[in-house]
Amino acid sequence: MKYRTNFIVVGMVFLIVIFGAAQALKDYHFETVTGNAIAGEIEIESLNEAEEPMVAVLLSTEDKRFKEDVISLLSEKDGISLELKETRIPAHSDDSYLFVEWKNKLNLLSLYMKKGEGSPHFEIWGPGNTKIASGELTDEYKWYHFKVSSEKMSSESYAIFNIYIGDGGVIEIDKVLGVQKEDSGLSRLTGMMIGRII
């Protein structure tokens, strides 16, 4: 009876270690594919975990009211992309930003975009006034990947701005994908524990 109990305990510990190691390796993979704004480092569209947002809308910068549903422009490949116009500070009534939302918090946020005209500057913000990234774009479409796995940056929703800083321009966004965190559970907990060890 004693051996049977020991066998069960050892088996449970073994399963916890295996599931935890698998989760830790998965998290490590997503944490190493990108640092800040890095273009073309991974084939995001080939990842089964990469999903389009459930919600993609333009909101008014002034009062956060709904202006336009644009999810079709980011999902239907008909050669049409979203044109994100300038946002001025302080906000004007006709300014807007792109709001995207997933079911769960993200590990990785990826945008396929370029500058349409002028020299626009993008900014990405998460909840709680957390600035995720900012920068300039090229004349050609490129993937820009953002690691958002930390507790401070991970969220279900993000806001993408075309910030007006004097020279202006238009940002063209063709695709937005996110790699979501898994729902909490035993594998998630053990993955975090083992992740700290390795």
Secondary structure by P-SEA (a helix, b strand, c coil): caaaaaaaaaaaaaaaaaaaaaaaaaaaaaaaccccccccccccccccccccccbbbbbbcccccccccccccccccccbbbbbccccccccccbbbbbbbccccccbbbbbccccccbbbbbbbccccccccccccccbbbbbbbbcccccccccbbbbbbccccbbbbbbbccccccccccccaaaaaaaaaaaac
